[in-house]
């Protein structure tokens, strides 16, 4: 193939890329293809024309049936040429033209002749082309030649046959599987590529037989693989076997781990890296297992080869997400990479340091990042911003320096995605770190106003105005925001102007001293040229008491700050129906149904993909908990259960790719628990009706069933919900195990018409069991300053006790087990345990059912025998809750 040329412009100092294919047209190239019919073939000219044809095909141009046939027959005449370069181009064009079955026969004889040629280049290419264009019938005729080619002494021919086998396995697997003996022999080849391709084909042949793959790995890990490429493949297959096998329950060892560790001492760098990467990706990997891999990656950080430095720092970046303390030994080497010429390496180095650094190193890192940011592209800046956000949430006491950094870079130049990442980060930090709210809300808005390009502000300004409208009135000097907000009404597009009007109204509702000024500004908006802006201004003036309709303060605040209790999808559907069927009566909002309806999925799901958390609920502008609460309150049986305390994440009750996909969400109330079963029918030929879940609570004695909401109909690929409610003692964290059976009436569906039969058959489907645990009754709620929060609580509520946690592999395992048991929020990064540490303190916070704040201080210690002891101190707003936390730990 011709390569793009670089053309020097004499009038310029810079260079521009020039393509010889620029401006070529299909019609002109097809005219040039007539050169294939010349009696005296010009090999060079023919090769150039084929190159242009290949370029057109690869650019997406399609040939008509007639055009493709004419080109194909013309190309077949080129087999008479003895020019090796032209012959290779002929092979390529035949593969890309993909001739039809009746045309293939024309060229088959020539290709079979080349397959038995004495020229190895002809043989290899003929094999590739034949396997690409032939069907199963012809393949059986040449199978004997392909088997011989697999064990051919020439590595090019052998590799061509093996690669063809890999492709044919997708279309005619029954033929390729008969080549196992020859492929097994090729695995022992001394040629690196042959061994690589043979191992890949052999694994694909056996991939559906787990035992056969395990035997293959066992035999090859004994040292018969010499090719570095094949060794890398074998490491990947070994990792797959380790994942499927798991850890030996008796010895605690992993099968084949010794092989992976031995590969770290291989002479080939690609094998060393592949082994290190495989070790870091093992599930539940321990510090002992990680150490040799981290050591090797640390050496790669100082390599002279950029690809090795990049591979090492990217792998360490991933390890830092789960085992930050294991990477801290590499911090000095990574700091030297911040100034690396390759900006990808530098970005990964700085983000890894942000994940592994401690609180004392934050200021030093921020100074290095300040100089670093101006030299990298926006895509890398976004990665750095997200890492800084995580660091600030990890060390909330350092919020000042980190927030100042974000506010400063907000004023610098950058694209939309970069600016949006900064805004999102600041909003999240102000929301989650209360101390930052008062201090940085104004700098956030000022940064936006200062240097946002007008063509980039649409999404971010609307988002930030909504945020300022909720938080600005609560600050000590809310008046300073008004000028910024009104400037948006004057300078921005209609969408942002409408958001600004709503924000002004929120200030007028909450700050009485600003109300006269707000009225003046809203009256000016009545003359805006956009309907939405004028309508909002009119509505808010009336709502705030400047018009004919005066609302109470409670009504105004509910209107401006309350959440919409009607699904937007339902409003849209009802309005469309009203427009299509007009009546003399005005539209009534009370006619819109409150119940959240299930919607069919409009996008194609990946195989085995489960429903999302809400099981098909339409997206809403509020949080998932708000959507859950509105859904449950819309069901009469559950409307009197009171305030929803907590909703769990969905728990899968079926395996992937089964007939029915079901998961359950546990909704916790003070005196009740409601199980929401999100169901999806994955069989197009069936309609399910009267769908319910029969729950066996024999292992949950503290619960009694009080209500069921069945599902009337469950069509194909349309997620919907059925509910079962249980009663328990008020305020008591009752636990238990629940068995579940899906019961329904199944009706056959004619897929061509979509109509279901009248008669159905009663059927059941067994689901997995699930448990309600103590952690379901505790909300994860963090505190910005644990010490202050601890000291502000009454010492009389404190309860202290000591517990033995038994032998553990490490303190990390013990800390994670207790955090999981209590379901509380770790504070100040205390969930991270330093490597090889023998003692550790972990701080947790949360809200117990009944809205009782609770703080926990855990002190761990590990003895020489790996026995772990724990001291548990609890303070809360209610001494009974402190005692309940101890009961949970004692029973867990």
LINJO-V55785 format. One record per residue. N is the residue number from 1. RES is the residue in three letters. PHI is phi in whole degrees, -180 to 180 (none if undefined). Layout:
n = <N N>
res = <RES RES>
phi = <PHI PHI>
//
This chain:
n = <1 2 3 4 5 6 7 8 9 10 11 12 13 14 15 16 17 18 19 20 21 22 23 24 25 26 27 28 29 30 31 32 33 34 35 36 37 38 39 40 41 42 43 44 45 46 47 48 49 50 51 52 53 54 55 56 57 58 59 60 61 62 63 64 65 66 67 68 69 70 71 72 73 74 75 76 77 78 79 80 81 82 83 84 85 86 87 88 89 90 91 92 93 94 95 96 97 98 99 100 101 102 103 104 105 106 107 108 109 110 111 112 113 114 115 116 117 118 119 120 121 122 123 124 125 126 127 128 129 130 131 132 133 134 135 136 137 138 139 140 141 142 143 144 145 146 147 148 149 150 151 152 153 154 155 156 157 158 159 160 161 162 163 164 165 166 167 168 169 170 171 172 173 174 175 176 177 178 179 180 181 182 183 184 185 186 187 188 189 190 191 192 193 194 195 196 197 198 199 200 201 202 203 204 205 206 207 208 209 210 211 212 213 214 215 216 217 218 219 220 221 222 223 224 225 226 227 228 229 230 231 232 233 234 235 236 237 238 239 240 241 242 243 244 245 246 247 248 249 250 251 252 253 254 255 256 257 258 259 260 261 262 263 264 265 266 267 268 269 270 271 272 273 274 275 276 277 278 279 280 281 282 283 284 285 286 287 288 289 290 291 292 293 294 295 296 297 298 299 300 301 302 303 304 305 306 307 308 309 310 311 312 313 314 315 316 317 318 319 320 321 322 323 324 325 326 327 328 329 330 331 332 333 334 335 336 337 338 339 340 341 342 343 344 345 346 347 348 349 350 351 352 353 354 355 356 357 358 359 360 361 362 363 364 365 366 367 368 369 370 371 372 373 374 375 376 377 378 379 380 381 382 383 384 385 386 387 388 389 390 391 392 393 394 395 396 397 398 399 400 401 402 403 404 405 406 407 408 409 410 411 412 413 414 415 416 417 418 419 420 421 422 423 424 425 426 427 428 429 430 431 432 433 434 435 436 437 438 439 440 441 442 443 444 445 446 447 448 449 450 451 452 453 454 455 456 457 458 459 460 461 462 463 464 465 466 467 468 469 470 471 472 473 474 475 476 477 478 479 480 481 482 483 484 485 486 487 488 489 490 491 492 493 494 495 496 497 498 499 500 501 502 503 504 505 506 507 508 509 510 511 512 513 514 515 516 517 518 519 520 521 522 523 524 525 526 527 528 529 530 531 532 533 534 535 536 537 538 539 540 541 542 543 544 545 546 547 548 549 550 551 552 553 554 555 556 557 558 559 560 561 562 563 564 565 566 567 568 569 570 571 572 573 574 575 576 577 578 579 580 581 582 583 584 585 586 587 588 589 590 591 592 593 594 595 596 597 598 599 600 601 602 603 604 605 606 607 608 609 610 611 612 613 614 615 616 617 618 619 620 621 622 623 624 625 626 627 628 629 630 631 632 633 634 635 636 637 638 639 640 641 642 643 644 645 646 647 648 649 650 651 652 653 654 655 656 657 658 659 660 661 662 663 664 665 666 667 668 669 670 671 672 673 674 675 676 677 678 679 680 681 682 683 684 685 686 687 688 689 690 691 692 693 694 695 696 697 698 699 700 701 702 703 704 705 706 707 708 709 710 711 712 713 714 715 716 717 718 719 720 721 722 723 724 725 726 727 728 729 730 731 732 733 734 735 736 737 738 739 740 741 742 743 744 745 746 747 748 749 750 751 752 753 754 755 756 757 758 759 760 761 762 763 764 765 766 767 768 769 770 771 772 773 774 775 776 777 778 779 780 781 782 783 784 785 786 787 788 789 790 791 792 793 794 795 796 797 798 799 800 801 802 803 804 805 806 807 808 809 810 811 812 813 814 815 816 817 818 819 820 821 822 823 824 825 826 827 828 829 830 831 832 833 834 835 836 837 838 839 840 841 842 843 844 845 846 847 848 849 850 851 852 853 854 855 856 857 858 859 860 861 862 863 864 865 866 867 868 869 870 871 872 873 874 875 876 877 878 879 880 881 882 883 884 885 886 887 888 889 890 891 892>
res = <UNK UNK UNK UNK UNK UNK UNK UNK UNK UNK UNK UNK UNK UNK UNK UNK UNK UNK UNK UNK UNK UNK UNK UNK UNK UNK UNK UNK UNK UNK UNK UNK UNK UNK UNK UNK UNK UNK UNK UNK UNK UNK UNK UNK UNK UNK UNK UNK UNK UNK UNK UNK UNK UNK UNK UNK UNK UNK UNK UNK UNK UNK UNK UNK UNK UNK UNK UNK UNK UNK UNK UNK UNK UNK UNK UNK UNK UNK UNK UNK UNK UNK UNK UNK UNK UNK UNK UNK UNK UNK UNK UNK UNK UNK UNK UNK UNK UNK UNK UNK UNK UNK UNK UNK UNK UNK UNK UNK UNK UNK UNK UNK UNK UNK UNK UNK UNK UNK UNK UNK UNK UNK UNK UNK UNK UNK UNK UNK UNK UNK UNK UNK UNK UNK UNK UNK UNK UNK UNK UNK UNK UNK UNK UNK UNK UNK UNK UNK UNK UNK UNK UNK UNK UNK UNK UNK UNK UNK UNK UNK UNK UNK UNK UNK UNK UNK UNK UNK UNK UNK UNK UNK UNK UNK UNK UNK UNK UNK UNK UNK UNK UNK UNK UNK UNK UNK UNK UNK UNK UNK UNK UNK UNK UNK UNK UNK UNK UNK UNK UNK UNK UNK UNK UNK UNK UNK UNK UNK UNK UNK UNK UNK UNK UNK UNK UNK UNK UNK UNK UNK UNK UNK UNK UNK UNK UNK UNK UNK UNK UNK UNK UNK UNK UNK UNK UNK UNK UNK UNK UNK UNK UNK UNK UNK UNK UNK UNK UNK UNK UNK UNK UNK UNK UNK UNK UNK UNK UNK UNK UNK UNK UNK UNK UNK UNK UNK UNK UNK UNK UNK UNK UNK UNK UNK UNK UNK UNK UNK UNK UNK UNK UNK UNK UNK UNK UNK UNK UNK UNK UNK UNK UNK UNK UNK UNK UNK UNK UNK UNK UNK UNK UNK UNK UNK UNK UNK UNK UNK UNK UNK UNK UNK UNK UNK UNK UNK UNK UNK UNK UNK UNK UNK UNK UNK UNK UNK UNK UNK UNK UNK UNK UNK UNK UNK UNK UNK UNK UNK UNK UNK UNK UNK UNK UNK UNK UNK UNK UNK UNK UNK UNK UNK UNK UNK UNK UNK UNK UNK UNK UNK UNK UNK UNK UNK UNK UNK UNK UNK UNK UNK UNK UNK UNK UNK UNK UNK UNK UNK UNK UNK UNK UNK UNK UNK UNK UNK UNK UNK UNK UNK UNK UNK UNK UNK UNK UNK UNK UNK UNK UNK UNK UNK UNK UNK UNK UNK UNK UNK UNK UNK UNK UNK UNK UNK UNK UNK UNK UNK UNK UNK UNK UNK UNK UNK UNK UNK UNK UNK UNK UNK UNK UNK UNK UNK UNK UNK UNK UNK UNK UNK UNK UNK UNK UNK UNK UNK UNK UNK UNK UNK UNK UNK UNK UNK UNK UNK UNK UNK UNK UNK UNK UNK UNK UNK UNK UNK UNK UNK UNK UNK UNK UNK UNK UNK UNK UNK UNK UNK UNK UNK UNK UNK UNK UNK UNK UNK UNK UNK UNK UNK UNK UNK UNK UNK UNK UNK UNK UNK UNK UNK UNK UNK UNK UNK UNK UNK UNK UNK UNK UNK UNK UNK UNK UNK UNK UNK UNK UNK UNK UNK UNK UNK UNK UNK UNK UNK UNK UNK UNK UNK UNK UNK UNK UNK UNK UNK UNK UNK UNK UNK UNK UNK UNK UNK UNK UNK UNK UNK UNK UNK UNK UNK UNK UNK UNK UNK UNK UNK UNK UNK UNK UNK UNK UNK UNK UNK UNK UNK UNK UNK UNK UNK UNK UNK UNK UNK UNK UNK UNK UNK UNK UNK UNK UNK UNK UNK UNK UNK UNK UNK UNK UNK UNK UNK UNK UNK UNK UNK UNK UNK UNK UNK UNK UNK UNK UNK UNK UNK UNK UNK UNK UNK UNK UNK UNK UNK UNK UNK UNK UNK UNK UNK UNK UNK UNK UNK UNK UNK UNK UNK UNK UNK UNK UNK UNK UNK UNK UNK UNK UNK UNK UNK UNK UNK UNK UNK UNK UNK UNK UNK UNK UNK UNK UNK UNK UNK UNK UNK UNK UNK UNK UNK UNK UNK UNK UNK UNK UNK UNK UNK UNK UNK UNK UNK UNK UNK UNK UNK UNK UNK UNK UNK UNK UNK UNK UNK UNK UNK UNK UNK UNK UNK UNK UNK UNK UNK UNK UNK UNK UNK UNK UNK UNK UNK UNK UNK UNK UNK UNK UNK UNK UNK UNK UNK UNK UNK UNK UNK UNK UNK UNK UNK UNK UNK UNK UNK UNK UNK UNK UNK UNK UNK UNK UNK UNK UNK UNK UNK UNK UNK UNK UNK UNK UNK UNK UNK UNK UNK UNK UNK UNK UNK UNK UNK UNK UNK UNK UNK UNK UNK UNK UNK UNK UNK UNK UNK UNK UNK UNK UNK UNK UNK UNK UNK UNK UNK UNK UNK UNK UNK UNK UNK UNK UNK UNK UNK UNK UNK UNK UNK UNK UNK UNK UNK UNK UNK UNK UNK UNK UNK UNK UNK UNK UNK UNK UNK UNK UNK UNK UNK UNK UNK UNK UNK UNK UNK UNK UNK UNK UNK UNK UNK UNK UNK UNK UNK UNK UNK UNK UNK UNK UNK UNK UNK UNK UNK UNK UNK UNK UNK UNK UNK UNK UNK UNK UNK UNK UNK UNK UNK UNK UNK UNK UNK UNK UNK UNK UNK UNK UNK UNK UNK UNK UNK UNK UNK UNK UNK UNK UNK UNK UNK UNK UNK UNK UNK UNK UNK UNK UNK UNK UNK UNK UNK UNK UNK UNK UNK UNK UNK UNK UNK>
phi = <none -69 -95 -59 -97 -108 -104 -91 -92 -63 -88 -131 -87 -88 -110 -125 -74 -126 -110 -68 -94 -62 82 -72 -119 -61 -60 -66 -67 -64 -66 -65 -65 -65 -63 -66 -94 -64 -62 -104 -72 -99 -58 -66 -64 -63 -64 -66 -66 -62 -60 -66 -62 -64 -62 -62 -64 -77 -87 100 -69 -109 -97 -69 -59 -66 -62 -64 -66 -64 -64 -61 -66 -67 -66 -61 -70 -77 -64 -76 -77 -98 -75 -63 -64 -65 -62 -65 -67 -64 -59 -65 -69 -66 -62 -77 -72 46 -62 -74 -61 -76 -92 -58 -59 -65 -101 -60 -62 -65 -68 -67 -65 -66 -65 -107 -73 -82 -87 -62 -64 -64 -61 -63 -71 -63 -62 -61 -69 -59 -68 -80 -104 -93 -102 -63 -66 -71 -62 -64 -75 -104 -58 -62 -68 -67 -62 -65 -66 -61 -104 -64 -70 -80 -65 -65 -67 -62 -65 -61 -67 -68 -64 -62 -62 -62 -70 -68 -62 -78 -111 -129 -63 -64 -77 -65 -65 -79 -95 -56 -64 -65 -65 -59 -68 -67 -62 -87 -62 -84 -78 -62 -68 -62 -63 -63 -67 -66 -65 -63 -68 -63 -66 -66 -64 -103 -63 -87 -113 -61 -67 -65 -65 -62 -66 -61 -64 -59 -72 -84 -75 -85 111 -90 -95 -106 -69 -59 -63 -66 -63 -64 -62 -63 -62 -66 -67 -65 -61 -63 -65 -62 -62 -77 -85 83 -88 -62 -69 -89 -95 78 -92 -99 -68 70 -64 -61 -66 -60 -66 -66 -68 -67 -106 -70 -78 -89 -65 -65 -71 -60 -66 -61 -67 -63 -64 -64 -66 -67 -95 -65 -72 53 -67 -94 -63 -63 -73 -74 -53 -63 -68 -63 -62 -65 -64 -64 -66 -66 -62 -102 -70 -80 -93 -59 -65 -72 -62 -65 -62 -68 -71 -68 -67 -64 -61 -69 -63 -63 -69 -111 -133 -61 -70 -70 -97 -61 -65 -94 -61 -63 -66 -72 -63 -71 -84 -62 -97 -63 -64 -80 -69 -64 -65 -62 -64 -63 -65 -69 -70 -68 -63 -65 -80 -101 -70 -101 -63 -74 -94 -62 -62 -65 -65 -65 -66 -68 -68 -57 -74 -81 -65 -72 -100 -119 -77 -59 -62 -78 -62 -62 -61 -66 -60 -65 -67 -65 -60 -63 -65 -66 -69 -75 -123 -62 -69 -96 -64 -62 -66 -72 -68 -62 -61 -64 -65 -70 -72 -66 -85 -88 -71 171 -81 -62 -61 -65 -63 -65 -63 -66 -61 -58 -65 -64 -62 -63 -68 -65 -70 -92 -120 -56 -62 -86 -63 -67 -78 -118 -61 -68 -66 -64 -69 -62 -64 -65 -66 -63 -147 -98 -66 -63 -83 -117 -85 -51 -71 -67 -66 -61 -66 -74 -64 -63 -65 -65 -63 -85 -101 -57 -62 -89 -80 -71 -134 -68 -65 -70 -85 -61 -62 -62 -68 -68 -59 -67 -67 -87 -98 -98 -78 -62 -63 -69 -61 -64 -63 -66 -61 -63 -67 -60 -63 -66 -65 -65 -75 -102 -119 -62 -67 -94 -61 -60 -67 -66 -59 -62 -69 -69 -65 -64 -71 -66 -102 -68 -86 -107 -61 -62 -65 -62 -63 -65 -60 -62 -62 -73 -62 -66 -67 -82 102 -101 -127 -78 -110 -108 -102 -74 -58 -64 -65 -63 -66 -66 -68 -80 -114 -73 -88 -71 -94 -123 -59 -60 -62 -66 -62 -61 -63 -66 -65 -64 -63 -66 -68 -75 -126 -66 -132 -76 -79 -68 -66 -113 -62 -70 -81 -81 -66 -84 -69 -78 -89 -79 -118 -67 -72 -100 -112 -74 -90 -70 -58 81 -73 -91 -63 -75 -56 -94 56 100 -68 -66 -62 -127 -75 -100 -73 -63 -64 -64 -64 -61 -64 -65 -62 -69 -70 -79 -96 -54 -63 -111 -65 -97 -78 94 -76 -70 -87 -159 -122 -80 -73 -62 -108 -70 -112 -134 -85 -66 63 -97 -62 -130 -104 -135 -134 -126 -113 -94 -102 -103 -113 -62 -124 -141 -133 -114 -101 -101 -97 -88 -117 -136 -90 -103 -110 -63 -86 -129 -123 -102 -129 51 -84 -139 -116 -87 -106 -98 -106 -66 -98 -135 -69 -82 -110 -134 -70 -126 -173 -137 -118 -73 -108 -65 -147 -133 -69 -64 59 -127 -58 -153 -127 -127 -129 -135 -112 -127 -104 -143 -66 -63 72 -96 -80 -66 -124 172 -112 -124 -99 -135 -133 -83 -119 -162 -108 -103 -124 -73 -119 -80 -66 -75 -107 81 -93 -98 -69 -72 -92 -129 -122 -69 -149 -135 -141 -75 -106 -71 -79 -145 -126 -98 -116 -61 -64 -68 -101 -128 -88 -79 -134 -85 -126 -76 -133 -65 -62 -63 -64 -65 -72 -78 -87 -64 -60 -67 -87 -75 -129 -126 -156 -119 -137 -99 -100 78 -71 -134 -66 -159 -68 -58 -62 -67 -62 -64 -65 -72 -61 -65 -64 -86 65 -105 -91 -65 -116 56 67 -75 -76 -85 -103 -60 -63 60 -78 -102 -147 -163 -119 -122 -112 -129 -140 -178 -125 -84 -54 100 59 -103 -71 -143 -122 -132 -118 -108 -117 -107 -145 -120 -88 -65 -91 67 -77 -107 -112 -137 -105 -113 -118 -128 -128 -155 -78 -141 -60 -65 -70 -58 -68 -65 -63 -65 -65 -62 -68 -64 -85 -87>
//
